[in-house]
Amino acid sequence: MCGRYELKTQFKKLPCLLRKELPQNFQENFSSQEIIRPSDPVIVLKNEGKTSTSIMIWGLISQWSKDPFNTVTPRPFNARSETVMKKKIFRNSWNYKRCLLPATAFFEKGYRIRKKDSTPFWLGGIWSRWMSLDGSELESCCVLTTEPNELIKPLHNRMPVIIPNGLEEKWIMQTKNKSELNELETLLKKWDHFDWMAEPVRRLNNSQMNFFNSLIIEKSN
């Protein structure tokens, strides 16, 4: 499971791909995030013919949802990588709408898991676009999970999928055939834990979310 993560960095230290095609006012209003939770707005790298950065809701809203703001209906914030290609709610997103979420750490059982050099890394995810009858749009996403490696195993029986640097565009490209999808499944394997560390944390503080709330705007055709 991945239910909390952080993005504590400066804009200039974000991965270059995130800074290529930005939402309006992104750079001016970007701020470090100490804790990101499900239902929060999050930064996402996607590809719809070109690589671009979006702000989405963390918690997948199905494209056939009648009311995306209904809090009773579950919004999956994680999806098991072993079954994501089989389940109806995730299958179309796995085929055509994979994404990446930048992070500098994620949290499990009171521990912060991060790279030893504290640089950003990629959480592998999928996303969806909900559209209303009047053309308004809302984008949402969830993080894929896999079996834990030796670092995470003492803390939890699941861990987020980490996509290595250099494979970003391969992951988010709009795959069109089965062989390409099968090749992507090799990226879902556990990452090498030797350059990572788990450190105890006493308290997780709330993030300042005004920046993201200001960027989530329903778009009309």
Secondary structure, 3 states (H helix, E strand, C coil): CCCCEEECCCHHHCCHHHHCCCCCCHHHHCCCEEEECCCCEEEEEEECCCEEEEEEEECCCCCCCCCCCCCCCCCCCEEECCCCCCCHHHHHHHHHCEEEEEECEEEECCEEEEECCCCCEEEEEEEEEEECCCCCEEEEEEEEEECCCCCCCCCCCCEECEECCCCHHHHHCCCCCHHHHHHHHHHHCCCCCCCEEEEECCCCCCCCCHHHHHHCCCECC
